[in-house]
Amino acid sequence: MEEFFETNEQFHSGFVIQEYRGRWSLVSARQYDTKEGERKTTLRFGMIEIGKDKEARLPVAVELGSTRQEAIETLLIAIRHLEGDSQRATGQDVPDFDSSDVPF
């Protein structure tokens, strides 16, 4: 399983960054402890419409791109957008982001 990024300590939920069939995605996930005391990560699945009157049980994911570089660029745009929202509120310039700090 890919590295788990916890975003909610109370419910041990978050996401993993996954490459599957040539697409990079953020996939909703959660962690739990087994009876043996081992920490496991599991993807969250949901019923997703895939066509007219057709549904499938698939991982809940946000696609980022078809290459690792596209995924990084998509995430950087999202980061700049989030930074811009908070910085625009204070009248500050939005700084450039260094992609060398991206953990994947």
Secondary structure, DSSP 4 states (H G I P E B T S, - for coil): -PPEEEEETTTTEEEEEEEETTEEEEEEEEEEE-TTS-EEEEE-EEEEEEETTEEEEEE-EEEEESSHHHHHHHHHHHHHHHHHHHHHHHTPPPPP--GGG---
